[in-house]
Amino acid sequence: MALLEKFGPLLGRILIAYLYIPAGISKITGFGNTVGYITSKGLPMPEVGAVIAIVVEIVVAAALLVGFKTRYAALILAAFTLAAAVGFHNYWAVPDAQKMMQTIMFNKNLAIVGGLLFVAVFGAGPFSLDNRKN
């Protein structure tokens, strides 16, 4: 158990960051497509929304990855992911052909929020900038 307690939080942070950082990079390389997708959802100021998404997915996820201000990073990512679930995976308002996939995506996002709340409560673990020895 000690090995899991020692390395588990680091592995968890790596896996969570692996979801966000590549997504943020793809939003940069496909900025026009990202703006178009946000526009298609009827959200205001899609360019601003895309930039916010990029910052959260790269900068905040990088902070989580290295364990810097981890509790705050986890809370920001949790709020962002919950907003994405409601705004982009609204299975209750899509055609029947899309309901199953959007339900899966919505539920996946909720599970990620749950994991991030664990990080927010319990912290980054021993291998992190938050817990470095001075």
C-alpha positions in Angstrom: 0.0 0.0 0.0 2.8 2.4 0.8 4.0 2.2 -2.9 0.6 3.1 -4.1 0.3 6.0 -1.7 3.7 7.2 -2.8 3.3 7.0 -6.6 -0.4 6.8 -7.1 -1.1 10.6 -6.8 1.7 11.3 -9.4 0.4 8.7 -11.8 -3.1 10.1 -11.3 -2.0 13.7 -12.0 -0.1 12.5 -15.2 -3.2 10.7 -16.5 -5.5 13.6 -15.8 -3.1 16.1 -17.4 -2.9 13.7 -20.4 -6.6 14.4 -21.1 -6.3 18.1 -21.0 -2.9 19.2 -22.4 -3.1 17.5 -25.8 -6.7 18.8 -26.1 -5.4 22.4 -25.4 -2.7 22.0 -28.0 -5.1 20.8 -30.6 -7.3 23.8 -29.9 -4.3 26.0 -30.7 -3.4 24.2 -33.9 -7.1 24.1 -34.9 -8.1 27.4 -33.5 -10.6 28.2 -36.3 -12.3 24.8 -35.8 -12.5 25.3 -32.1 -14.1 28.7 -32.5 -16.5 27.2 -35.1 -17.5 24.4 -32.6 -18.1 26.9 -29.8 -20.1 29.1 -32.2 -22.2 26.1 -33.2 -23.2 25.7 -29.6 -24.5 29.3 -29.5 -22.1 30.5 -26.9 -21.2 34.2 -26.8 -17.6 35.4 -27.6 -16.4 32.1 -29.1 -12.8 33.4 -29.6 -12.6 34.4 -26.0 -14.0 31.1 -25.0 -11.5 29.2 -27.1 -8.6 31.2 -25.5 -9.9 30.5 -22.0 -10.2 26.8 -22.9 -6.6 26.7 -24.2 -5.3 28.4 -21.0 -7.2 26.1 -18.7 -6.3 23.0 -20.6 -2.6 23.8 -21.0 -1.5 26.1 -18.2 -3.8 24.9 -15.4 -3.4 21.2 -16.4 0.4 21.7 -16.4 0.2 23.1 -12.9 -1.8 20.0 -11.9 0.8 17.8 -13.7 3.8 19.2 -11.7 1.8 19.6 -8.5 1.9 23.4 -8.3 -1.0 25.0 -6.4 -2.6 21.6 -7.1 -5.8 22.1 -5.1 -6.6 25.3 -6.9 -5.7 23.8 -10.3 -8.0 20.8 -9.6 -10.9 23.0 -8.7 -10.5 25.2 -11.8 -10.3 22.0 -14.0 -13.4 20.6 -12.2 -15.4 23.7 -12.8 -14.2 23.9 -16.4 -15.1 20.2 -17.0 -18.5 20.6 -15.4 -19.2 23.6 -17.6 -18.1 21.6 -20.7 -20.4 18.8 -19.7 -23.4 21.0 -19.5 -22.5 23.2 -22.5 -21.2 20.7 -25.0 -22.6 17.3 -24.0 -26.2 18.3 -23.3 -27.7 14.8 -24.1 -31.1 16.0 -23.0 -31.3 18.4 -26.0 -29.8 16.5 -28.9 -31.4 14.3 -31.6 -32.0 10.7 -30.6 -29.1 9.6 -32.9 -26.7 11.6 -30.7 -28.2 10.8 -27.2 -26.1 7.8 -26.4 -22.7 9.3 -27.2 -23.5 12.6 -25.6 -24.7 10.8 -22.4 -21.5 8.9 -22.3 -19.4 12.1 -22.7 -21.5 13.9 -20.1 -21.1 11.1 -17.6 -17.3 10.8 -18.4 -17.0 14.5 -17.6 -18.8 14.0 -14.3 -16.5 11.2 -13.3 -13.5 13.4 -14.1 -15.0 16.2 -12.0 -15.2 13.6 -9.2 -11.6 12.6 -9.5 -10.5 16.3 -9.6 -12.5 16.9 -6.4 -10.5 14.1 -4.8 -7.3 15.9 -5.8 -8.6 19.2 -4.5 -9.4 17.6 -1.1 -6.3 15.4 -0.7 -3.7 17.3 -2.6 -0.9 16.5 -5.0 0.9 13.7 -3.1 4.6 13.4 -2.2 6.0 13.9 -5.7 4.9 17.5 -6.4 6.1 21.0 -6.2 3.5 21.6 -3.5 5.2 19.0 -1.3 8.9 19.6 -2.1 11.4 19.7 0.7 13.0 23.1 1.1 
